[in-house]
Amino acid sequence: MKKNSTAIYRTLLREAWRLTWQRKTLWIFGIFAAIISTGGVFDVAATGMRRVQVGGSFLHQLLSNTFVGYSLFGTYVRQAQTLSTFQTGGIIFCMVLISAGLIFLAVLSQTALIHGIKSPTHEHPNIIRKRAHDHIGRIFVLDILTKLAGCLLVAFTMLPMLWYLTTASSNSFLFTFAELIIFFPLILIINIISFLAIIHVIETEATVREALTDAWSLFTKHWLATFEFAILLFLLIALSGFVLLAITIFLTIPYALIYSLSLLTGSFIIFVIANVLFGLFALAIVFTFGGAIVTFQYSAWYLFYKQADLPLHKRLPIAKTLRLFGIK
């Protein structure tokens, strides 16, 4: 038993990868679930710090990295000022409909992913999609609460730092470091609670309040294990990002050759074909990679939830750190 418990993370991640690879149709749901799964809170933390230090707009950075398409939306709004009122209203109405549709697809995909992962067999995506409609309202509320909590946390963390840095104090570095120590664990907890609550809703048909309460209870019982698992997942996803970067760089070699050929020959047809094909191929790789990674992430958290919820692990520690020191 001790030997098996030591390898619990490897077992969960191996099973998550098996489910991800065998159920590739779930990657479609993973692509849309990626729209709302992260929300850019870590991007805000990383780039927002630099923007504050150089006097950049914090609000712009917050919105730009938290809401997908914010920068593009702002560009269209600026251009819309040159149009008539009717044209501007029509464009804004269409953009709102598109945004609402993407949010709906994102929430539906989140729910469908969990249903597809928990199913004992690989079901048709249409069957999974229909089953996901039963929980979409509660999942949407959980997503909204998660985003609001994340935005409030970012604001409460960044605004004091902005005030402190404007005083040009020599202790600004220490203050920034203290802010990071507070921010990252809290934003990580919010995301963990969100994952566990979404899974709990689908597993038990719980209400939003019950899901948040039970997710918090599960987290407090295994807080160290959840942190360990979250950090391990983050490192694996970061490593896979480097792999994607290496693949992209490798693919630019034939593109560069064809592009150079089009310039040397002066062929506009070769130039267009090379750019279109490379662009489509690059998009296909990015979307496939994103769908697979998000599916893997949801699979890993679902399996962790099931493992941590076992009666045995409600009494015994599953955290690697606790097992290393023999703490019962």
N, C-alpha and C positions, 0 to 999 in steps of 0.2 A: 504493500500500500504506500509506503514511504517513497519507494522508487517511482511509482506512478504519479504521485502527487508532485514530485520534483519536476516532472516533465509536463505539467499541466498546460503551460502556455504553448509549448511546442505542439502538443496534441491539438489544442484548440486552433492554432494558426494553420496547422497542416490540414485539419478538417475543413476550415474556412476556405482554404485554397482549393481543396478538392471540390467543394460545393460550387465555388466560383467558376472553376474550369469546366465542370460537367454541365452546369446550367448557364450556358452562354447567352441564352435568350433573356436572362435577367439583366444583362449588361445594358439593354435598351432602357430599362427602368433606372439603372444606375446613372445613365447620362443625365436624365431629367432630375433625379434626386440630388445630383451634385449642385444644382442651382441653389438649393436651400439648405443643404447639409452643413456647410461650413460657415457661410455668411461673411467670410473675410475678416473675422475678428483677429486672427493672428497676423494678417496683413496690416490691419490697422495698428496693432501693437508694434510691429517691426518698423513700418515706414512712418507711422504717425509720430514716433519718437523723434525721428530725424526732421520731420516737417516742423515740429514744435521748436526744435533747437535752432532752425534756420529762419523761423518766423513765418512759416507757411500757414495756410488756412487749415485749422484742425477740423472744422465742420465739413469742408470739402473732402478732406482725406477720409473722414469717418463715413460719409455717404458714399464716396467713390468706391471704397473697399467693402462696404457692407451690403450694398444693393447692386445686383447684377445689372449692367447696362446703364448705370447712373450717368457716367461720363458721356456716353452716346446720346442719352436722353437730353442731357444739357446742351449738347451740340445742336440737336434738332430744335430745341426750344429757342435757342438764339437765332437760328435760321428762320424759324416760324414768325419772328417779329417783323419780317419783311413781307409777309403774306397778308391776305385779307382776313377779317375776323372769321368768316365762314370756313376758309381753308385751314386756318389755325385750329379752330374747334374740331374740324374733321380729323386732322392729323393727331391731335391730342386724344380724341375719342378712340381712334384706331390703336394708338400706342397703349392706352389704358386697357383696351380689350386684349391686346397681345400679352401685356404684362400679367393680366389676370389669368389668361389661359396658361401661361408658363408656370405661374404659381400653382394653379390647379394640377397641372401635369406633374409638378415637382412633388406636391403632397401625395398625390395618387401613387406616384412611383415609389416614394418612401414606404407607403403601406404595402404596395404590391411586392416590394423587395422582401419584406419580412415574411409575407405569406408564401412567397416562392422559396425562401430559405427554409422555413419551418416545415414545409410539405415533405412527407417521406419519399415522394417520387417527384420526378421532373414533370411539372404540369405545363399545359399550353399557356402562353402569356395571356390569352383572352380570358381564360378561366380565372387566372390570378387577378387580372384587372377587375373583373366583375365582383370577386370576393372582397377586393380592397375598398369598394364603395361603402361598405358597412362601417368603416372606421375613419373615413376621410375627415369628417367634421372634428372629431376629437384630436386627430393628429394635427390638423390645421391650427387648432387652438394651442396645442403644445408647441408648435413651431413659432407661433406669434409670441407666446410667453418667453420662449428661449431667446428670440431675437431682441425682444424688449429688454430682457435681463442683460443680454450681452451689450447692447447699446448703452444702457444705464451704467453698467460697470466700466465700459470704456470712457464714458463721459466723466464719471466720478474719479477715475484714475488719471485721466489726461489733464483735466481742467486745473486741478491743484498743481500739477507739474508745470503747466503753462504759466500760471501765476508765479510760481517759484523761480522759473528760469528767467522771467522778465526782470527779476530783481538783480540779475547778474551776480549771484552769490557764488563764492568759491566752493560751496558745498553742493552745487547742483548735481555733480556726478553721483554723490552718495544718495541724494534725494531720488534721482532717477533710478538708481539701482534698487532702492527700497520699494519704489513704485512697481518695478518689474517683479520683484519677489512676491508682492501682493497680487498683482494682476494675473499673471500666468496660471497659478494654481486655481484661482477663483474662476477664470474663464474656462479652464479645463474641467472643473467640477460642473459648471453649467452644461457643457457639451455632453459630459458623461451622464448626468441626470436626464438630459433630453433623450439620448439613445435608450437608456434603460426604461424611461417612462413610455416611449413609443412602443417598445417591445412589449411592455407590460400590458398596455391597452389591447394589443392584438392577441396576446396570450390569454388574458383573463376577462376580456370585455369590461375592463374597469372604466370608471369615469376619469375625467382629467384630474380631479382632485385626488382620487384614490391612486391613480398612476404616479403622480408626483410624490405623494406620501410614501408609497411602497418603494419607489425608486430611490428616494432619499434614505429610507430605512435600509435597503440593500447596500447602498453606498457606504453608509456609516458602519455597517457590519464588516465590509470588506474594502474600506477606503484605500488601504495600502495596496491591495491587489489591483484595484481599479486604476490607481495611478501607475503602477508598474505595467499593466497591460496597455494603458493609453500611451505611455512613453514608448513601449515596444512597437506598437502599431505606428506611431509617428515616425520612428526611425526606419521601419520597413517601407513606409510610404515615401519617405524622403529618399531612401536608397533607390526605390523604383523610379523616382523622378530623375535621378542621375542616369539611370539606365535609359529612360526615355530621351534624355538629352543626348546621350551617346548615340542612340539610334538615329535621332534627328540629324546630328552632325555627320554621321556616316551617309545618310541619304542625300545630304547636300553635295556630296562629291560628284555623283552622276549628273545632278542638276547643274552644277557649276560647269561641267564639261559641255553639256548640251547648250547652256546659256552662252558660253564662249563661242561655241560653234555657230549659233545664230548671229552673234555679233560679227564673226569673221566672214560669214557668207552673206550677211546682210539680209537674211531670210526672215521676214516678219511672221510667216506661218510657223516656222520652227520656234521662234520666240514666244508666240502666243500659246502654242501647244505645250511647250516646256513649262511655262508658268502656270497654265491651267491644270495640267496633270499633276505637277508637283504640289500645287495648292490643295487640290482635292485629296491627293494621297496623304499629305500632311494632316489635313483636317480629319480624315478617316482614322489615322493613327492616334491622334489626340483624343478623339471621341471614344474610340475603342479602349484606349488606355484609361481614360477617365471613368467609363462605365464599369470596367473590370475592377479598378481600384475601389470605387464606391461600393460595388457589390461585395468585394472582399471585406471592406470595413464593416458593413452591416452584418455580414455572415459572422465575422469574428466577435462582434458585440452580442449577437444573438446567442452564439455558443457560450460566451462568457456568462451571459445572463442565466442560461439554463444550468451551467455548472455551479455558479455561485448560489443559485436558488435551491440546490439539493439540500435535503435535511442534514446530511453529513457535514457539508461545508458551512452550515449555519452554526456549527459548534466548533469545528476545527479550522485553523488558518489555512488559506490557500495562497497567501502572499509568499513570494520567493524569499523576501528578506526575513520574514518570521520563521520560515522553515530552516533557513541557514543557521539561525541562532537557536533553533530548537524551542521556540516559544509556542506554547499550546494555547 
